[in-house]
């Protein structure tokens, strides 16, 4: 007959496995930089990273919102500091990198959550595709691709290369996969973000830097709330179409992006994961007819 382990040893094994699983998502000792942390989605990700143990650099243009985000993190027992930053100004961002590294430590996690749709390039019955100003189109690409991913990666990667460690998380969009009506420039720019993510995943792998993207579905925020909701809180016609196309039949809550962010940030949890686009969309992209 096989000899079974004594109860005490079984308990030790179970506790060891439990502790190992808990540590998968422990970011203690890491420094995370979150661009766009003054916004709804970026802010939720910043707070989630801090709750997991990381020291968080909150980057954005609005100091009032940035400091409010830092206070929220600190009230929950986390460590954070705000740094004013312009992601389109490479020299300014380099100075920010130097300042936050001295205060919080060299960054090991970079979340590029800045961006948004420019209403000047939104297609309407009065403003057709042919009428888009090319300068405004370029501004949209600057906001979502150049400042939203390219320049931050250029600025923060050298230190990660030196340390041979890093996780970069770019924020894409469901419109990068299926170009949505009206937001053609935003869709194209976010598709480029995914393409850049794939390139960087290959380029930076020899330095043990992982690069992935997250594709959020529809999460009500400051920019899109009026497009999704009427004043009485009911869904607008566009909001109803989105809900009908989402198998889970609801909009996402910003907190539901936290798990995906921590998973990709943690080397213990996703150390062999690079070059993926992790969809958090309620099944939006799985829906056809």
Secondary structure in CASP SS format (residue, H / E / C, confidence):
PFRMAT SS
TARGET T0000
AUTHOR 0000-0000-0000
METHOD secondary structure of the structure
MODEL  1
X C 1.00
X C 1.00
X C 1.00
X C 1.00
X C 1.00
X C 1.00
X H 1.00
X H 1.00
X H 1.00
X H 1.00
X H 1.00
X H 1.00
X H 1.00
X H 1.00
X H 1.00
X H 1.00
X H 1.00
X H 1.00
X H 1.00
X H 1.00
X H 1.00
X H 1.00
X H 1.00
X C 1.00
X C 1.00
X C 1.00
X C 1.00
X C 1.00
X C 1.00
X C 1.00
X E 1.00
X E 1.00
X E 1.00
X E 1.00
X E 1.00
X C 1.00
X C 1.00
X C 1.00
X C 1.00
X H 1.00
X H 1.00
X H 1.00
X H 1.00
X H 1.00
X H 1.00
X H 1.00
X H 1.00
X H 1.00
X H 1.00
X H 1.00
X H 1.00
X C 1.00
X C 1.00
X C 1.00
X E 1.00
X E 1.00
X E 1.00
X E 1.00
X E 1.00
X E 1.00
X C 1.00
X C 1.00
X H 1.00
X H 1.00
X H 1.00
X H 1.00
X H 1.00
X H 1.00
X H 1.00
X H 1.00
X H 1.00
X H 1.00
X H 1.00
X H 1.00
X H 1.00
X C 1.00
X C 1.00
X C 1.00
X E 1.00
X E 1.00
X E 1.00
X E 1.00
X E 1.00
X E 1.00
X C 1.00
X C 1.00
X C 1.00
X C 1.00
X C 1.00
X H 1.00
X H 1.00
X H 1.00
X H 1.00
X H 1.00
X H 1.00
X H 1.00
X H 1.00
X H 1.00
X H 1.00
X H 1.00
X H 1.00
X H 1.00
X H 1.00
X H 1.00
X C 1.00
X C 1.00
X C 1.00
X C 1.00
X E 1.00
X E 1.00
X E 1.00
X E 1.00
X C 1.00
X C 1.00
X C 1.00
X C 1.00
X C 1.00
X C 1.00
X H 1.00
X H 1.00
X H 1.00
X C 1.00
X C 1.00
X E 1.00
X C 1.00
X C 1.00
X E 1.00
X C 1.00
X H 1.00
X H 1.00
X H 1.00
X C 1.00
X C 1.00
X H 1.00
X H 1.00
X H 1.00
X H 1.00
X H 1.00
X H 1.00
X H 1.00
X H 1.00
X H 1.00
X H 1.00
X H 1.00
X H 1.00
X H 1.00
X H 1.00
X H 1.00
X H 1.00
X H 1.00
X H 1.00
X H 1.00
X H 1.00
X H 1.00
X H 1.00
X H 1.00
X H 1.00
X H 1.00
X H 1.00
X H 1.00
X H 1.00
X H 1.00
X H 1.00
X C 1.00
X C 1.00
X E 1.00
X E 1.00
X E 1.00
X E 1.00
X E 1.00
X E 1.00
X C 1.00
X C 1.00
X H 1.00
X H 1.00
X H 1.00
X C 1.00
X C 1.00
X C 1.00
X C 1.00
X C 1.00
X C 1.00
X C 1.00
X H 1.00
X H 1.00
X H 1.00
X H 1.00
X H 1.00
X H 1.00
X H 1.00
X H 1.00
X H 1.00
X H 1.00
X H 1.00
X H 1.00
X H 1.00
X H 1.00
X H 1.00
X H 1.00
X H 1.00
X H 1.00
X H 1.00
X H 1.00
X H 1.00
X H 1.00
X H 1.00
X H 1.00
X C 1.00
X E 1.00
X E 1.00
X E 1.00
X E 1.00
X E 1.00
X E 1.00
X E 1.00
X E 1.00
X C 1.00
X C 1.00
X E 1.00
X C 1.00
X C 1.00
X C 1.00
X C 1.00
X C 1.00
X H 1.00
X H 1.00
X H 1.00
X H 1.00
X E 1.00
X C 1.00
X C 1.00
X C 1.00
X C 1.00
X C 1.00
X E 1.00
X C 1.00
X H 1.00
X H 1.00
X H 1.00
X H 1.00
X H 1.00
X H 1.00
X H 1.00
X H 1.00
X C 1.00
X C 1.00
X C 1.00
X C 1.00
X C 1.00
X C 1.00
X C 1.00
X E 1.00
X C 1.00
X H 1.00
X H 1.00
X H 1.00
X H 1.00
X H 1.00
X H 1.00
X H 1.00
X H 1.00
X H 1.00
X H 1.00
X H 1.00
X H 1.00
X C 1.00
X H 1.00
X H 1.00
X H 1.00
X H 1.00
X C 1.00
X C 1.00
X C 1.00
X C 1.00
X C 1.00
X C 1.00
X E 1.00
X E 1.00
X E 1.00
X E 1.00
X C 1.00
X C 1.00
X C 1.00
X H 1.00
X H 1.00
X H 1.00
X C 1.00
X C 1.00
X C 1.00
END
